[in-house]
Amino acid sequence: MSPAEIIQFDREVSSAGFRDAMRHLVGAVTVITVGRGDDVSGMTVTSMSSLSVDPPSLIVSVNRSASSWPLLKTYGVFGVNILSADQRDVAERFSGKGGLKGAERFAGAEWTARPSGAPLLVGALAAIDCEVEEVIERHSHGIVIGRVRAVQLQPADAALAYWHGDYLAIDRDEDIARLAEVSVPSARARKV
Ligand SMILES: Cc1cc2nc3c(=O)[nH]c(=O)nc-3n(C[C@H](O)[C@H](O)[C@H](O)COP(=O)(O)O)c2cc1C
């Protein structure tokens, strides 16, 4: 990397500089749901990822000042809903857009839940029912480890991603050919 590309290279990297770097990371958009009955909330996240396949477990990083945090701790369960491209409005509601809070965020979409679990979104690419296995509180956030208890799948469709502060669709049919074009030259490059 040339010096011109290094914005800052010491222990004092600013939060803004780090945020700018993270804008380059393409994130799958997921909605975490917490609580039961009328005592529900949830939030849009891009920090969810798989932890292990055996046992099935995942992690998500949750701001401890978010309204979902106390419900997550109280009930010890949460839902993970991997959004499809046509669920951008759900992502916006659960990011708190328009000042929506708690149960208001669930309006306009269909939800189900196992008796012991948090609401799961009907039509999500995948909806995953989790029990909180462990929480590691670090800095402003809690790293939540979820043990997967049930999975609800939808036929593959276009996924919703977030990149450079905007929502993007990744469409299986439209983008697969372009992805193949990208992968062929890079496969050749590895052989040389
Ligand atoms: C695309 C996107 C990704 C987000 N990812 C996270 C995340 O990984 N962790 C987090 O704590 N907040 C994340 N947020 C912010 C929360 O969605 C937002 O703070 C929360 O829903 C609102 O908090 P409230 O429930 O206290 O009103 C993200 C927001 C957006 C729009």
The ligand as an ORCA input file, in Angstrom:
! r2SCAN-3c Opt
* xyz 0 1
  C     -27.881     -1.444      7.915
  C     -27.817     -1.283      9.419
  C     -27.036     -2.150     10.163
  C     -26.969     -2.047     11.545
  N     -26.202     -2.942     12.248
  C     -26.171     -2.862     13.604
  C     -25.440     -3.835     14.351
  O     -24.833     -4.758     13.817
  N     -25.449     -3.733     15.713
  C     -26.111     -2.711     16.349
  O     -26.068     -2.655     17.583
  N     -26.835     -1.774     15.659
  C     -26.886     -1.848     14.310
  N     -27.628     -0.934     13.601
  C     -28.377      0.103     14.313
  C     -29.697     -0.429     14.862
  O     -30.526     -0.980     13.854
  C     -30.453      0.727     15.555
  O     -29.589      1.394     16.421
  C     -31.588      0.269     16.390
  O     -32.567     -0.420     15.667
  C     -32.317      1.463     16.974
  O     -32.162      1.403     18.329
  P     -33.443      1.485     19.305
  O     -34.097      0.134     19.242
  O     -32.832      1.775     20.649
  O     -34.353      2.562     18.801
  C     -27.691     -1.022     12.211
  C     -28.474     -0.132     11.456
  C     -28.542     -0.268     10.074
  C     -29.408      0.677      9.283
*
